[in-house]
Amino acid sequence: MAKEKGARRPFNLKKEVKLLPGYIILLLWVIFTIALLGWVFGASFSTTAEIFQGKALKFESGLHFENYAKAWNGAGVAGFFGNSLIYSVISCTILILVCAPAAYVLSRFDFIANKFIQTSFVSAMGVPAIMVVLPLFSIISGMGILNNVAAGRTVLIILYVGINVPYTTIFLLTFFSNISRTYEEAAAIDGCPPMRTFWKIMFPMAQSGIVTVTIFNFINIWNEYFLSLIFASSDKLKPVAPGLYGMINSMKYTGDWAGMFAAVIIVFLPTFILYIFLSEKIIGGVTGGIKG
């Protein structure tokens, strides 16, 4: 196995030449992204005056770490950050607890509505959010619960879970379909009931898929804008995306652009850290689901 991992395919010049345009486009995209993020990061340690003078990366007046303190405390980023963390963690947890058993049942048991349910999930993934959000907003606003902090958070979490259920279920269904049935047969011989077999054997074996889809869901919910803009009517409910949008609008009056760039970096860090430290799990989980 070690030799197989260490073995490399011989260099094929003709094949690499054919791929050269793709390499160039990818390289240009990487350079552009790094340059853009680097400038934003540098501007977050600068001053507003230096930014408008085109000297954001020269740091003539030194590094201004106070921009982060002002963004975190003064601009309310701490509240937005905390709200997003609550929504993302709770929603991802509920999604796994609901979708993992559902995906397992759909992949293992044949019943009348099996194919219909799978087709419904796939079809639901193609439904635009605006088609269901506006009717839901009419119903929920009529109930008068949007101004209540606890009820508003519960509504957002339910919406995040509901919208991501089809994708999460179909994603995990692939992993459970690729796991051999011999494990379940051995557990059945030992007298293990189906529910216990799932939680003790099958659930841990689908760990790579569960981790991967959880990362994707976390990033999607963390960066979600449309739902939170409509349903988070109070600053106490707003996650980072609409919170940053409000900060950008407030720049017309405060002019603290350095603080805004510091807020952007704070909001960007969680997803960036996830990508850096869990990129191998993401790639392994996706390719594991495709291999079969």
Summary of the structure (lengths in Angstrom):
residues: 292
radius of gyration: 23.8
end to end distance: 19.2
largest distance: 74.9
contacts: 820
relative contact order: 0.13
helix: 79%
strand: 0%
